Amino acid sequence: MFRFSKKKPFFSPEENERIVESIREAERQTSGEVRLFVESRCTYVDALDRAKEIFENLKMEETEFRNGVLFYVAIEDKQLAIFADSGIHEATGNEYWKNVVHEILSVFSKNDIVGGITTTILSIRQGLKSHFPYEMKMDKTELPDDISFGAK
C-alpha cells in the first residue's frame, strides 16, 4: 500500500496574502515589477545563477522599461538572490543591491522569513520608485503579483 503525503506549503494562506500585498504595495508606487520565487533547494548552482534562470523562464525581461526584479529564496538551503533587469540594475548600481541583501539577511537571521521577504520587497520598491516612478496614465501591470513556487 502506498501512502502519499501532501507536503506542507511554504507559507500559510495569511502569510501568502501578506507577501502578495507587499508586492502590490510596492508596485503602487513604481512602474517597476517585482516577483517572488520560492523553492526548497538551490542544488548544484549558485543562487544568483538560479535567479537569473528563473527570471528568464518567467519572461521578466519583457517589461517595457526593463525594470523587473526577481527576489529568489531557497528556504531549506537558506539561500537568496535578487536579480534585477538591465534597466533597474543600471539605474541603481551594485551597491544598492548589496545593501538590500544585507538588510534581508539581518531579518532572516532572526528566523523571520515572511518578515524578511516583505521588508525586502518594500526596500526594492524604494530603488524602483526613485528611478521608475508610478505614472497613472502610463503604468500597466506587466507581470503577475502572485508568488511563484518551485519544488518543495
C-alpha positions in Angstrom: 0.0 0.0 0.0 1.3 3.4 -0.9 0.8 6.5 1.2 1.0 9.9 -0.4 1.6 12.7 2.0 0.9 16.2 1.0 3.9 18.4 1.6 3.2 21.4 3.8 3.1 24.6 1.9 5.9 27.1 2.4 3.5 29.7 3.8 0.1 29.8 5.5 -2.7 31.5 3.5 -2.3 34.6 5.7 1.4 34.7 5.1 0.9 34.3 1.4 -1.6 37.2 1.4 0.8 39.4 3.4 3.6 38.8 0.9 1.4 39.4 -2.1 0.1 42.6 -0.5 3.6 43.8 -0.1 4.2 43.2 -3.8 1.1 45.1 -4.6 2.0 47.9 -2.3 5.5 48.2 -3.8 4.0 48.3 -7.3 1.5 51.0 -6.5 4.4 53.4 -6.2 6.5 52.4 -9.2 6.2 51.3 -12.8 8.7 48.5 -11.9 7.6 44.9 -11.5 8.6 42.7 -8.5 8.2 38.9 -8.4 9.0 36.4 -5.7 10.1 32.8 -6.4 10.4 30.4 -3.5 11.6 26.8 -3.5 13.2 24.4 -1.1 16.6 23.9 -2.5 19.1 25.5 -4.8 21.0 22.5 -5.8 24.1 22.4 -8.0 24.1 26.1 -8.9 24.8 29.5 -7.3 21.6 31.3 -6.1 22.2 34.2 -8.4 22.6 31.9 -11.4 19.3 30.2 -10.4 17.6 33.5 -10.0 18.7 34.5 -13.5 17.5 31.2 -14.9 14.1 31.7 -13.3 14.0 35.4 -14.3 14.3 34.3 -18.0 11.9 31.4 -17.6 9.3 33.8 -16.2 10.0 36.1 -19.2 10.6 39.0 -16.8 12.9 40.7 -19.4 9.9 41.5 -21.4 8.8 44.5 -19.4 8.8 47.7 -21.4 11.4 49.6 -19.4 13.4 46.5 -18.4 12.6 47.2 -14.8 11.6 43.8 -13.4 13.1 42.5 -10.2 13.1 38.8 -9.2 13.5 38.0 -5.5 14.6 34.4 -5.2 14.6 32.3 -1.9 15.6 28.7 -1.4 14.3 28.1 2.1 15.9 24.7 3.0 19.3 25.8 1.7 19.0 29.3 3.3 20.0 30.9 0.1 18.6 34.0 -1.6 19.4 36.3 -4.6 17.9 39.4 -6.1 18.1 39.6 -9.9 17.3 42.9 -11.5 16.7 43.5 -15.2 19.2 45.8 -17.0 17.1 49.0 -16.8 16.9 49.0 -13.0 20.3 47.5 -12.4 22.0 50.2 -14.4 20.0 52.9 -12.6 20.7 51.7 -9.1 24.1 50.0 -9.3 25.7 47.1 -7.4 26.0 48.9 -4.1 22.2 49.3 -3.8 21.6 45.6 -4.3 24.3 44.7 -1.8 22.6 46.9 0.8 19.2 45.3 0.1 20.7 41.8 0.5 22.4 42.8 3.8 19.1 44.1 5.1 17.3 40.9 4.4 20.0 38.8 5.9 19.6 40.7 9.1 15.9 39.9 9.3 16.3 36.3 8.1 18.9 35.8 10.9 16.0 36.4 13.4 14.2 33.5 11.7 11.5 35.7 10.3 11.3 34.5 6.7 8.0 36.3 5.9 9.1 39.5 7.6 12.4 39.3 5.7 10.6 38.8 2.4 8.1 41.7 2.9 10.7 44.0 4.2 12.9 43.3 1.2 10.1 43.8 -1.3 9.3 47.2 0.3 13.1 48.0 0.1 13.2 47.1 -3.5 10.3 49.4 -4.0 12.5 52.4 -3.0 15.0 51.7 -5.7 12.3 51.2 -8.3 10.3 54.2 -7.1 13.2 56.6 -7.4 14.2 55.5 -10.9 10.8 54.3 -12.3 8.1 56.3 -10.6 4.5 55.3 -10.9 2.7 57.2 -13.7 -1.1 56.6 -13.6 -1.7 57.2 -17.3 1.1 55.1 -18.5 1.5 52.3 -15.9 0.2 48.8 -16.5 0.7 45.6 -14.7 3.0 43.6 -16.9 3.7 40.6 -14.6 1.6 38.8 -12.1 1.8 39.8 -8.4 1.4 36.2 -7.0 4.2 34.2 -5.6 5.8 31.6 -7.9 6.8 28.3 -6.2 9.4 25.7 -7.3 9.9 22.3 -5.8 9.2 21.8 -2.1 
